[in-house]
Amino acid sequence: MVEQDFILTSYNNAIDSGKVKWSSPSNIALVKYWGKREHQIPENPSISFTLSNCKTVTEVTFTKKESDSYSFEVYFEGEKNEVFKPKIQTFFERIEVYVPFIKDYHFKIETSNTFPHSSGIASSASGMSALALCFMSVEEKLTEIMMSKDYFNKKASFLARLGSGSACRSIEGELVVWGQNKSTESSDLYGIKFDGEVHPNFKNYQDTILLVDKGEKQVSSTVGHQLMYGHPFATQRFKQAHENLANLKAILASGDQKAFINIIESEALTLHAMMMTSMPYFILMKPNTLQIINKIWNYRNENDSNVCFTLDAGANVHVLYPEIEKESVLEFIKNELVAYCQNGHFITDHVGNGAELIKK
Ligand code: PMV
């Protein structure tokens, strides 16, 4: 599908008001997206596990209005919120051409997260995908033509991408690919459910998120992606992401857990290496991040385990492990890793199936 396919040309705005509600999860990248071109087009392909417990629930109430401008209010966890407004305003500007009805209505956006606020967990993926899905449900109400599930999901992902790149990977589960590449069915415009085979070893994978630093992100992802412009290792890195994705596809099919770990941990460290070697340069890991990584490596060697870690652009650690090791690894986390978490906080999650419609 091309960009023009997502432009809504005719709709019935005789409908006065309505309400829609979606929940959408966060996702954790295995091959990382880091570096973009204009309009959130990724410089390299990425693939992620969709999560299950970490999600945003968003209700949108729309009411017909007269003026030809955007009109919306935001409530976060029951309280009126001004902080999110500029990001949503930018989102409206970017999506207007595809959902022109956004100027015909006033929108009351009520949103909340299932994970604690200021946990250092990026809520932009779940938040922007939930909002994009709500607008797709509004579009569905205003158009009389039956929309296929495939088109609905693709356009929701396309819109979510314009809010926050990685948000386009949160619509479906269990694995989603975004960004053109030779090894999987894919697009730069939206995320697509991974089309490859997935060995039982990688089914219902567990992700325990260790909250090492719950503060504001030191580097926003907008600034982060910009660091890849003119980065001395950018070309090599983008090439590596293509190779890692191709190799991961074969690994996911074969069930080779050691090979999986090598790619996942190398991707996390490469993401951080890109930040350490950019200008300006950043170190986003904290001493406790390194303590946790070393503990994971020791535990893995001593117990012949398949636990591994990945990182986002911050200090928190995602501990990934197969379902079969759920009890033992959780025990290890509680005994040895929780001490490195801020206030002992961590979140247990696992791979999920994507967003859910709550109210149509
Ligand atoms: O979606 P953004 O612009 O916040 O970028 C997220 C980038 C990483 O989380 C670091 C990697 C990824 O692929 O999710």
Residues whose N, C-alpha, C, O or C-beta is under 5 A from the ligand:
A	BS01	PMV	A29 V31 K32 Y33 S46 S164 G165 S166 A167 S221 D312 A313
